[in-house]
Amino acid sequence: MRGGACVRAGAGLMTAVMGLAGCSGDDPDTTRETVYACEQNVGITVAFNPVSRIATVIGLGPAALLLPERKVASGFRYATDRVELRGQGSEASLTVDGATVACRASDLKVR
């Protein structure tokens, strides 16, 4: 996570993620960062780390959420019991406590 600080999620659509914040130990040499534009004016940045198999989600309020990789037949899936990010190619869906928004990659970069 930028600056190494960890904070709790704020208000709005993502109030449901309060208490789920974590710190990222992503290796910058292997992490792939993708920016997603989602429905309901939600924008998130996801750092995918293939070594730790963790997706760090930034943008759901002032928090970083750590989502462990889950098995899926094709595409990708990262989830906890309350938050899920899944997709294939540039398309993804973000689900928080049962509420789902469609997302599309708007920027892809390797850092």
C-alpha positions in Angstrom: 0.0 0.0 0.0 1.3 3.5 -0.8 3.0 5.1 2.2 2.8 1.8 4.2 -0.1 3.1 6.3 -3.2 1.1 7.0 -6.5 2.8 7.8 -10.1 1.7 8.2 -12.8 2.1 5.4 -15.0 5.1 5.4 -18.7 5.8 4.5 -20.7 5.5 1.3 -21.4 2.4 -0.7 -18.4 0.7 0.8 -19.4 1.1 4.5 -19.9 -2.7 4.5 -16.1 -3.2 4.3 -15.4 -1.4 7.6 -13.1 -3.5 9.7 -11.7 -5.4 6.8 -8.7 -3.2 6.1 -5.2 -4.6 6.0 -1.6 -3.9 5.1 0.1 -5.0 1.9 3.4 -6.7 1.7 3.4 -6.8 -2.1 6.7 -7.2 -3.8 7.0 -4.3 -6.3 8.9 -6.5 -8.7 6.0 -8.9 -9.3 2.9 -6.9 -8.5 0.6 -6.0 -11.4 -1.6 -3.0 -10.7 -4.9 -2.4 -12.5 -7.3 0.5 -12.2 -11.0 -0.3 -12.6 -13.9 2.0 -13.3 -17.0 0.5 -11.9 -20.8 1.2 -11.9 -22.2 3.5 -9.3 -19.2 5.8 -9.7 -16.9 3.4 -7.9 -13.2 3.4 -8.9 -10.7 1.0 -7.4 -7.0 0.1 -7.9 -6.1 -3.5 -7.5 -2.5 -4.7 -7.0 -2.3 -8.4 -8.0 0.7 -10.2 -6.5 1.2 -13.7 -8.0 3.8 -14.6 -5.4 1.6 -14.0 -2.3 -1.6 -14.7 -4.3 -3.2 -11.6 -2.7 -5.1 -8.8 -4.4 -4.8 -5.5 -2.5 -7.8 -3.4 -3.3 -7.5 0.4 -2.8 -10.3 2.9 -3.2 -13.1 1.5 -1.1 -12.9 4.5 1.2 -9.5 5.2 2.7 -8.8 1.5 3.2 -6.7 -1.2 1.6 -8.4 -4.6 1.6 -6.5 -7.8 1.2 -8.3 -10.5 -0.8 -6.8 -14.0 -1.0 -6.8 -15.8 -4.4 -9.6 -18.4 -4.8 -9.8 -21.3 -7.2 -11.8 -20.6 -10.4 -12.1 -22.5 -13.7 -11.0 -19.5 -15.7 -10.2 -15.8 -15.1 -9.5 -14.7 -11.6 -11.2 -14.6 -8.2 -10.1 -13.1 -5.0 -12.4 -13.1 -2.0 -13.1 -13.1 1.7 -16.4 -14.0 3.2 -17.8 -10.5 2.6 -15.9 -9.1 -0.4 -15.3 -10.7 -3.8 -13.4 -9.5 -6.9 -13.8 -11.8 -10.0 -13.3 -11.4 -13.6 -11.6 -12.3 -16.9 -9.6 -10.0 -19.2 -10.6 -6.4 -18.7 -14.1 -7.2 -17.2 -14.6 -7.7 -13.5 -17.3 -7.6 -10.8 -16.9 -6.4 -7.3 -19.3 -7.8 -4.6 -19.5 -6.4 -1.1 -22.0 -8.0 1.3 -24.1 -9.3 -1.7 -24.2 -6.0 -3.6 -22.4 -6.3 -7.0 -21.1 -3.7 -9.4 -19.6 -4.3 -12.8 -16.1 -3.0 -13.5 -13.9 -2.5 -16.4 -10.1 -2.1 -16.4 -9.3 1.5 -17.4 -5.5 1.3 -16.9 -3.1 -1.6 -16.8 0.4 -1.2 -15.6 3.2 -3.2 -14.0 5.1 -1.6 -11.2 
